[in-house]
Amino acid sequence: MDNAAYHAHPAVSKSHLDLVARSPLHYWARYIDPKRELPEPTPAMRIGTALHTLVLEQDQFEERYITAPQVDRRTKVGKEAWAEFEAEAGDRELIAADDRAQISRMAEAVWAHPAAAALLHWEGKAETTHMWTDPATGLACKCRPDWLTSDGRLIVDLKTTEDASFGGFRKSIGTFRYHVQASWYLDGVQAATGNRPEQFLFVCVEKKPPFAVAVYAAAPVIVTIGAETAARDLDVLATCKQADAWPGYSDQIEPISLPGWMMPRPDGSMQQPPEIETY
């Protein structure tokens, strides 16, 4: 199954659960609403997808992407050069020269990192699709690990990030629910193949110079809490599907206070605001 077919398949993925967690209405609007419009990938998403291909499926990169020439399309010469380029490009995705340079440097940084390179040199396969049925809800589910070793022992997930430091990426785990992804992939591969991988690992590369890289192994508590969270999301989704009811936020007036980081500590000192990563 190619990437487009995978994303078009209606089975529940981790991305589906993220929308359910926001509200069932958001899930309905994205995946069920007959008038829905498919969102265009953001520039950051395009960079991330291209990086995945360059690192994990390098032999396919030139088949999928082509770097756009830097020409002035306001001039006759530039228009002619661009027309020749478009004819050569075919259905390949265009990448700006600056983006291509960024992606190349990020990929070089990943391969220069000893732990990351060792993991990705382990015999395995990129973008394998796994399908299963959740026993508690009966919902069809899916996952597509970035890299699964051939012996089934390791799942490696490549992440682009603004901050790959220990503290920075730990915040990203909470913000982007990467704990749910770790458990979802481990449970999914086990359900689909009968063999549970031993470890879920994040290979994190920063999107700006010096393109620092870090590798983190998901601690057991990440997997445990991720599985509990995924189970709650699935239960909500199954309930909404059965009732064909898709609530948004509360219909009532709700009290609201300050976020936890703005509340004073017991000693009266104030906490520092979290740095939220922007994609």
Buried (B, 14 or more C-beta within 10 A) or exposed (E): BEBEEBEEBEBBBBEBBBBBBEBBBBBBBBBBEEEEEEEEEEEEEBBBBBBBBBBBBEEEBEEBBBBBBEBEEEEEEBEEBBEEBEEEBEEBEBBEEEBBEBBEBBBBBBEEBEBBBEBBEBEBEBBBBBBBEBEEBEBEBBBBBBBBBEEBBBBBBBBBBBBBEEEBBBBBBEEBBBBBBBBBBBBBBBBBBEEEBEBBBBBBBBBEEEBBBBBBEBEEEBBEBBBEBBBEBBBBBBEBBEEEEBEEEEEEEEEEEEEEEEEEEEEEEEEEEBEEBEB
